[in-house]
Amino acid sequence: MNAIKSLLLGSLVMAGTLGAPAAFATQWSVGGSTTGTSIIGPGPTSVSFLGIAYPCTSTFTVESVSGVAKVTAASFTGSSVCNAIHANNLPWAISAPTAVSGSTPTWTATVSGVSVVAAGIFTCSGTATIKVVGDDSVPTSTHVNLSGSLGVCTVNSGDLTTSPIVKGI
């Protein structure tokens, strides 16, 4: 009888693992592979220094190697202030994705080690939050929102498209 219970329990555990929902995402996928590079953006991003907001356009490059992601490039354009913002201390590590329940697949993560130099005057450093949202229950495209408080600076992006698709698996 114990052998039957053990077999049944093992089968249930295996079935649960095979049918695990996105809530158990532990790594990143780029274009359907755990290794790849995606361009995030370009798209609208509000950057503020000492409470003064500047509308910019941002573009990020995200690289995933064996499901572990990092930001390898970041640029800001749109005005002389935006053009004077430069990414510092790259790459920026992205934590493993955490799935958020809802009608479309959504994952959040922390981007650590974020550092930008603004106009050669301010160095803004800290942690940002990234939110990746799928377009459908089985996403064929995703968009990203990035936000964070970086000392005397803040950054808040609009919807930035991903190419190829980025998602948690």
Contacts in CASP RR format, 6 or more apart in sequence:
PFRMAT RR
TARGET T0000
AUTHOR 0000-0000-0000
METHOD contacts of the structure
MODEL  1
MNAIKSLLLGSLVMAGTLGAPAAFATQWSVGGSTTGTSIIGPGPTSVSFL
GIAYPCTSTFTVESVSGVAKVTAASFTGSSVCNAIHANNLPWAISAPTAV
SGSTPTWTATVSGVSVVAAGIFTCSGTATIKVVGDDSVPTSTHVNLSGSL
GVCTVNSGDLTTSPIVKGI
21 99 0 8 1.000
22 99 0 8 1.000
22 105 0 8 1.000
22 107 0 8 1.000
22 168 0 8 1.000
22 169 0 8 1.000
23 99 0 8 1.000
23 101 0 8 1.000
24 99 0 8 1.000
25 96 0 8 1.000
25 97 0 8 1.000
25 98 0 8 1.000
25 99 0 8 1.000
25 107 0 8 1.000
25 168 0 8 1.000
25 169 0 8 1.000
26 96 0 8 1.000
26 97 0 8 1.000
26 169 0 8 1.000
27 34 0 8 1.000
27 64 0 8 1.000
27 66 0 8 1.000
27 67 0 8 1.000
27 68 0 8 1.000
27 96 0 8 1.000
27 97 0 8 1.000
27 168 0 8 1.000
27 169 0 8 1.000
28 34 0 8 1.000
28 62 0 8 1.000
28 64 0 8 1.000
28 67 0 8 1.000
28 68 0 8 1.000
28 69 0 8 1.000
28 94 0 8 1.000
28 96 0 8 1.000
28 97 0 8 1.000
28 166 0 8 1.000
28 167 0 8 1.000
28 168 0 8 1.000
28 169 0 8 1.000
29 64 0 8 1.000
29 67 0 8 1.000
29 165 0 8 1.000
29 166 0 8 1.000
29 167 0 8 1.000
29 168 0 8 1.000
29 169 0 8 1.000
30 36 0 8 1.000
30 37 0 8 1.000
30 38 0 8 1.000
30 62 0 8 1.000
30 63 0 8 1.000
30 64 0 8 1.000
30 69 0 8 1.000
30 164 0 8 1.000
30 165 0 8 1.000
30 166 0 8 1.000
31 38 0 8 1.000
31 164 0 8 1.000
31 165 0 8 1.000
31 166 0 8 1.000
32 164 0 8 1.000
32 165 0 8 1.000
33 64 0 8 1.000
34 64 0 8 1.000
34 65 0 8 1.000
34 66 0 8 1.000
34 67 0 8 1.000
34 169 0 8 1.000
35 64 0 8 1.000
35 65 0 8 1.000
35 66 0 8 1.000
35 67 0 8 1.000
36 63 0 8 1.000
36 64 0 8 1.000
36 65 0 8 1.000
37 61 0 8 1.000
37 62 0 8 1.000
37 63 0 8 1.000
37 64 0 8 1.000
37 72 0 8 1.000
38 61 0 8 1.000
38 62 0 8 1.000
38 64 0 8 1.000
38 162 0 8 1.000
38 163 0 8 1.000
38 164 0 8 1.000
38 165 0 8 1.000
38 166 0 8 1.000
39 59 0 8 1.000
39 60 0 8 1.000
39 61 0 8 1.000
39 162 0 8 1.000
39 163 0 8 1.000
40 59 0 8 1.000
40 60 0 8 1.000
40 61 0 8 1.000
40 62 0 8 1.000
40 144 0 8 1.000
40 160 0 8 1.000
40 161 0 8 1.000
40 162 0 8 1.000
40 166 0 8 1.000
41 58 0 8 1.000
41 59 0 8 1.000
41 60 0 8 1.000
41 144 0 8 1.000
41 160 0 8 1.000
41 161 0 8 1.000
41 162 0 8 1.000
41 163 0 8 1.000
42 57 0 8 1.000
42 58 0 8 1.000
42 59 0 8 1.000
42 77 0 8 1.000
42 160 0 8 1.000
43 57 0 8 1.000
43 58 0 8 1.000
43 59 0 8 1.000
43 157 0 8 1.000
43 158 0 8 1.000
43 159 0 8 1.000
43 160 0 8 1.000
43 161 0 8 1.000
44 55 0 8 1.000
44 56 0 8 1.000
44 57 0 8 1.000
44 157 0 8 1.000
44 158 0 8 1.000
45 55 0 8 1.000
45 56 0 8 1.000
45 57 0 8 1.000
45 58 0 8 1.000
45 76 0 8 1.000
45 146 0 8 1.000
45 155 0 8 1.000
45 156 0 8 1.000
45 157 0 8 1.000
45 158 0 8 1.000
45 160 0 8 1.000
46 53 0 8 1.000
46 54 0 8 1.000
46 55 0 8 1.000
46 56 0 8 1.000
46 154 0 8 1.000
46 155 0 8 1.000
46 156 0 8 1.000
46 157 0 8 1.000
47 53 0 8 1.000
47 54 0 8 1.000
47 56 0 8 1.000
47 76 0 8 1.000
47 81 0 8 1.000
47 82 0 8 1.000
47 85 0 8 1.000
47 118 0 8 1.000
47 153 0 8 1.000
47 154 0 8 1.000
47 155 0 8 1.000
48 54 0 8 1.000
48 153 0 8 1.000
48 154 0 8 1.000
48 155 0 8 1.000
49 118 0 8 1.000
49 122 0 8 1.000
49 124 0 8 1.000
49 152 0 8 1.000
49 153 0 8 1.000
50 152 0 8 1.000
51 154 0 8 1.000
54 79 0 8 1.000
54 81 0 8 1.000
54 82 0 8 1.000
55 78 0 8 1.000
55 79 0 8 1.000
55 82 0 8 1.000
56 76 0 8 1.000
56 77 0 8 1.000
56 78 0 8 1.000
56 79 0 8 1.000
56 81 0 8 1.000
56 82 0 8 1.000
56 85 0 8 1.000
57 76 0 8 1.000
57 77 0 8 1.000
57 78 0 8 1.000
57 82 0 8 1.000
58 74 0 8 1.000
58 75 0 8 1.000
58 76 0 8 1.000
58 77 0 8 1.000
58 146 0 8 1.000
58 155 0 8 1.000
58 157 0 8 1.000
58 160 0 8 1.000
59 73 0 8 1.000
59 74 0 8 1.000
59 75 0 8 1.000
59 77 0 8 1.000
60 71 0 8 1.000
60 73 0 8 1.000
60 74 0 8 1.000
60 75 0 8 1.000
60 144 0 8 1.000
60 146 0 8 1.000
60 160 0 8 1.000
61 71 0 8 1.000
61 72 0 8 1.000
61 73 0 8 1.000
61 74 0 8 1.000
62 69 0 8 1.000
62 70 0 8 1.000
62 71 0 8 1.000
62 72 0 8 1.000
62 94 0 8 1.000
62 162 0 8 1.000
62 166 0 8 1.000
63 69 0 8 1.000
63 70 0 8 1.000
63 72 0 8 1.000
63 91 0 8 1.000
64 166 0 8 1.000
67 169 0 8 1.000
68 96 0 8 1.000
69 94 0 8 1.000
69 109 0 8 1.000
69 166 0 8 1.000
70 91 0 8 1.000
70 92 0 8 1.000
70 93 0 8 1.000
70 94 0 8 1.000
71 90 0 8 1.000
71 91 0 8 1.000
71 92 0 8 1.000
71 94 0 8 1.000
71 111 0 8 1.000
71 114 0 8 1.000
72 90 0 8 1.000
72 91 0 8 1.000
73 87 0 8 1.000
73 90 0 8 1.000
74 87 0 8 1.000
74 90 0 8 1.000
74 92 0 8 1.000
74 116 0 8 1.000
75 87 0 8 1.000
76 82 0 8 1.000
76 83 0 8 1.000
76 85 0 8 1.000
76 116 0 8 1.000
77 83 0 8 1.000
81 118 0 8 1.000
81 119 0 8 1.000
84 118 0 8 1.000
84 119 0 8 1.000
84 120 0 8 1.000
85 116 0 8 1.000
85 117 0 8 1.000
85 118 0 8 1.000
85 119 0 8 1.000
86 116 0 8 1.000
86 117 0 8 1.000
86 120 0 8 1.000
87 115 0 8 1.000
87 116 0 8 1.000
88 115 0 8 1.000
88 116 0 8 1.000
88 117 0 8 1.000
88 123 0 8 1.000
88 125 0 8 1.000
89 113 0 8 1.000
89 115 0 8 1.000
89 125 0 8 1.000
92 111 0 8 1.000
92 112 0 8 1.000
92 113 0 8 1.000
92 114 0 8 1.000
92 115 0 8 1.000
93 111 0 8 1.000
93 112 0 8 1.000
93 113 0 8 1.000
94 109 0 8 1.000
94 110 0 8 1.000
94 111 0 8 1.000
94 130 0 8 1.000
95 109 0 8 1.000
95 110 0 8 1.000
95 111 0 8 1.000
95 112 0 8 1.000
96 109 0 8 1.000
97 107 0 8 1.000
97 108 0 8 1.000
97 109 0 8 1.000
97 132 0 8 1.000
97 167 0 8 1.000
97 168 0 8 1.000
98 107 0 8 1.000
98 108 0 8 1.000
98 109 0 8 1.000
99 105 0 8 1.000
99 106 0 8 1.000
99 107 0 8 1.000
99 168 0 8 1.000
100 106 0 8 1.000
100 107 0 8 1.000
100 108 0 8 1.000
100 131 0 8 1.000
103 137 0 8 1.000
104 133 0 8 1.000
104 134 0 8 1.000
104 135 0 8 1.000
104 136 0 8 1.000
104 137 0 8 1.000
104 139 0 8 1.000
105 133 0 8 1.000
105 134 0 8 1.000
105 137 0 8 1.000
105 139 0 8 1.000
105 167 0 8 1.000
105 168 0 8 1.000
106 131 0 8 1.000
106 132 0 8 1.000
106 133 0 8 1.000
106 134 0 8 1.000
107 131 0 8 1.000
107 132 0 8 1.000
107 167 0 8 1.000
107 168 0 8 1.000
108 129 0 8 1.000
108 130 0 8 1.000
108 131 0 8 1.000
108 132 0 8 1.000
109 129 0 8 1.000
109 130 0 8 1.000
109 132 0 8 1.000
110 127 0 8 1.000
110 128 0 8 1.000
110 129 0 8 1.000
110 130 0 8 1.000
111 127 0 8 1.000
111 128 0 8 1.000
111 129 0 8 1.000
111 130 0 8 1.000
111 146 0 8 1.000
112 126 0 8 1.000
112 127 0 8 1.000
113 125 0 8 1.000
113 126 0 8 1.000
113 127 0 8 1.000
114 125 0 8 1.000
114 126 0 8 1.000
114 127 0 8 1.000
114 128 0 8 1.000
114 148 0 8 1.000
114 150 0 8 1.000
115 123 0 8 1.000
115 124 0 8 1.000
115 125 0 8 1.000
115 126 0 8 1.000
115 150 0 8 1.000
116 123 0 8 1.000
116 124 0 8 1.000
116 125 0 8 1.000
116 150 0 8 1.000
116 153 0 8 1.000
117 123 0 8 1.000
117 124 0 8 1.000
118 124 0 8 1.000
118 153 0 8 1.000
122 152 0 8 1.000
122 153 0 8 1.000
124 150 0 8 1.000
124 151 0 8 1.000
124 152 0 8 1.000
124 153 0 8 1.000
125 150 0 8 1.000
125 151 0 8 1.000
126 148 0 8 1.000
126 149 0 8 1.000
126 150 0 8 1.000
126 151 0 8 1.000
127 148 0 8 1.000
128 146 0 8 1.000
128 147 0 8 1.000
128 148 0 8 1.000
128 150 0 8 1.000
128 155 0 8 1.000
129 146 0 8 1.000
129 147 0 8 1.000
129 148 0 8 1.000
130 144 0 8 1.000
130 145 0 8 1.000
130 146 0 8 1.000
131 144 0 8 1.000
131 145 0 8 1.000
131 146 0 8 1.000
132 142 0 8 1.000
132 143 0 8 1.000
132 144 0 8 1.000
132 162 0 8 1.000
132 166 0 8 1.000
132 167 0 8 1.000
132 168 0 8 1.000
133 142 0 8 1.000
133 143 0 8 1.000
133 144 0 8 1.000
133 145 0 8 1.000
133 159 0 8 1.000
134 141 0 8 1.000
134 142 0 8 1.000
134 143 0 8 1.000
134 167 0 8 1.000
135 141 0 8 1.000
135 142 0 8 1.000
135 143 0 8 1.000
139 165 0 8 1.000
139 167 0 8 1.000
140 165 0 8 1.000
141 161 0 8 1.000
141 162 0 8 1.000
141 165 0 8 1.000
142 161 0 8 1.000
142 162 0 8 1.000
142 165 0 8 1.000
142 166 0 8 1.000
142 167 0 8 1.000
143 159 0 8 1.000
143 160 0 8 1.000
143 161 0 8 1.000
143 162 0 8 1.000
144 157 0 8 1.000
144 159 0 8 1.000
144 160 0 8 1.000
144 161 0 8 1.000
144 162 0 8 1.000
144 166 0 8 1.000
145 156 0 8 1.000
145 157 0 8 1.000
145 158 0 8 1.000
145 159 0 8 1.000
145 160 0 8 1.000
146 155 0 8 1.000
146 156 0 8 1.000
146 157 0 8 1.000
146 160 0 8 1.000
147 154 0 8 1.000
147 155 0 8 1.000
147 156 0 8 1.000
147 157 0 8 1.000
148 154 0 8 1.000
148 155 0 8 1.000
148 156 0 8 1.000
END
